[in-house]
């Protein structure tokens, strides 16, 4: 017997929403792991309209009438999520009544854990009640806030899922998710025990490359890294980026667009000689590769297998640079281990919805810094 869950993910790249319909063995433990456990029955994606993407970007910064605008943006997102759910059900020939719950992450617009009052906050735009109403399926949402309340970063949350599906019995594995922001999960051999897994946010993933491409080419991203491959790396700019203090913070750590944004990049360009836009793009691509390679070398130097997921796995230029920066490490897409790169995070939120329904913890304190395991999320019945 299997239980069906849907996972939805819209990340810091702000390109759209991915959804998967996943089947988990009913009698499996917390993992329900590949192979022979989790099965992806359908995958769907819907892109954000340019005006909606622009509004989400604007809501990452202080502005006028924010509460009103954020509430309406959340409703728009919920309607798009519902359309993704509808596509999944049609693809798989499944009715809403057959799905236990939808795990809906929401759209992060502010992420400041531990700041201001010692607790801080993380804020994801979402309208889970509207989503439940539209889909006729129970919705699990607000996964990060309980971890923050327990002293954690609220991110990354995917390491617990990575551990469930990608761990090997006899060899260490690292899983690198390159979305807008990149995060890595370190998975020691299972013989060392489940509690040995951990992870953290590395730094920028696609966010700066996408920003520069949008500014100079009017395109949301550099398809295949082709534009970056036309440029040359500028050492002075690369070093200015690598000097970012966040990159030297010890884990647990997390970040987002609150730090890595247009003003951050402009501050590093100021004072340097003018350079061709494609050279800046090449440098940002190299910077992203170096950030992730250095994180792995500093914190998991014994790793010999790196599984890459997220949009960055589809950028050959970035993947080549990452492999060059990690000699002796097998850098490969997560599809080599049975789960497509653009399905991993959505599947993680299906897994987190399942954990909430089962009353099981969804965080790894070794990744987030929380005081202990916590059941994550709030539940909105159908």
Residue, then its C-alpha position, 0 to 999 in steps of 0.5 A: x500500500x502507498x500514500x500519495x502526497x503532493x509537494x510544491x516548491x517556488x524558490x529564490x530563483x523566482x522563475x515559477x513553481x514545481x510540483x510533484x505527486x509522490x507515492x510513499x510506502x505506507x509501512x515505511x519509516x521516516x525515509x520511504x527512500x529510493x530505490x524501491x520507496x518513494x516514487x514520483x508519479x507526476x511532475x508539473x511546472x508553471x512559470x511566474x508572469x513577469x509582473x508577478x515576479x517583479x512584485x515578489x522581487x519588490x516584496x523582498x525589500x521595504x516598500x509602501x503598503x507591504x501588508x496589502x500587496x503581500x496578501x494579494x501576492x500570496x493569493x496569486x501564488x496559491x491560485x498558481x499552486x492550485x493550477x500545478x496541483x490540477x495538472x499533477x492530478x490529471x497527469x496521474x489520473x488521480x482524484x483529490x480524495x486519493x491524496x493525503x496532503x499537499x506540502x506547500x512551501x510558499x515564497x520566501x520574501x524575508x529571512x532573518x532568523x536569530x536577528x533583532x530580538x534573539x528569535x528573528x523570523x522567516x517569512x514565506x508568502x502563502x495562502x494555504x487556506x485558499x489552496x486547500x479550498x481550491x484543491x479540495x486537498x489538505x495542505x501542510x504549510x509554514x514549515x520553517x517557523x517552528x525550527x526558528x522558534x526552537x533556535x534554528x535557522x529554519x533552513x535548510x530543511x531539505x537535508x532530512x529528505x536528502x538523508x532519507x533518499x540519497x544516503x549510501x551504506x558505505x560511502x559519504x555523499x554530498x547533495x548540493x541544491x543550486x537554486x537561487x541560493x545554494x545549500x549542501x547536505x553532508x551525508x556520512x555513511x549510514x554505518x555512522x548513524x542517521x544523526x551524523x548527517x548535516x548541512x547548511x546554506x553555502x551562498x549564492x546559487x543562481x541569484x546573482x547570475x540571473x540578476x545580471x542576465x535580466x539587467x543586461x539581456x532582458x532574459x530571466x536566466x543565462x540558458x545553459x551558461x552560454x553567455x557566461x562561456x563567452x566571457x572571461x573571469x575577472x580576478x579582481x571582481x572574483x576576489x571581491x565577491x569571495x571576500x563576503x564575510x558570510x562565506x566564512x561564517x561557520x555552520x549552521x548558517x542560512x542566507x537569501x536575497x536579504x544579503x545577495x541582491x543588486x546592491x551587493x553586486x554593485x558594491x563589488x563593481x564600484x571602484x573596479x575598471x569598467x568590464x564587459x557584461x559577459x565578463x561579469x557573467x563569467x565571473x559570477x558563474x565562477x564565483x558560484x562554483x567556487x563558493x560551493x566547492x570551497x564549502x565542500x572542501x572546508x566542511x566535508x573534504x572526504x566527499x567523493x560523490x556530489x549530487x547536484x539538484x536544482x536549476x544549477x544542475x541544468x547549467x553546463x558552464x556552472x557544472x564544468x566549473x564546479x567539477x574543475x574546482x573539485x578534482x577527485x570528486x564525482x560531480x553528477x546530477x541527482x538524476x544519476x541516483x533516480x530523482x531529477x534535479x528539478x523534482x528534488x525540492x518539491x519532493x522534499x516538501x511532499x516528504x515534509x507534509x508526510x512527516x507532519x501528518x505522521x507526527x514525525x520531525x522534519x528538521x535536522x538540528x545538525x543542519x539548522x541549529x535548532x535545539x532538537x528535532x521538531x514536527x514542522x508545519x501547520x495543517x489546513x484540512x480539505 
